[in-house]
Amino acid sequence: MFLSQTAEYAIRAMSAIATLPPGELVRASDLVESTGIPPSYLSKILRRLVLAELLVSQKGKNGGFALSRPAGRIRFIEILYAVNAFPAEGRCAFGWGLCDSVKPCPLHGPWRRLKDRVQDWADNTTLAEVAEAAKFDQRVQLPTGKASGG
């Protein structure tokens, strides 16, 4: 896959949180259960998402995590940048270190097209689309044992 495991986990965690009612908190342990992300890995990702101001966290008995703003205002590109998961500009997929249109590697053209498509998707897709799809798809598993909060 084009995205790293960290990127996939960050998107998975944010998507699960986006399916909750606005402002509702979810505990990290419930996210582990509903997303299948290893606890220590999830903890690091959640910390980065809080630092990027995509999530808010509340400590204590009724603590947990919630989106910092409406799902429609959080784009996937923000999630990817928060966990340093978007490929660096000029990074060579062929292994040459750096390449560009002046000194391209054999994969430069096809890789650039793929990266552009992923960039377009990430720039133009918000968590609202995930939340909306979850409302109508019975297969979507919401986090369980949600903490109340506000």
Buried (B, 14 or more C-beta within 10 A) or exposed (E): EEBBEBBBBBBBBBBBBBBBEEEBBBBBBBBBBBBEBEEEBBBBBBEBBBEBEBBBBEEEEEEBBBBBEEBEEBBBBBBBBBBEBBBEEEEBBEEBEEBEEEEBBEBBEEBBEBBEEBBEEBEEBBBBBBBBEBEEEEEBEEBEEBBEBE
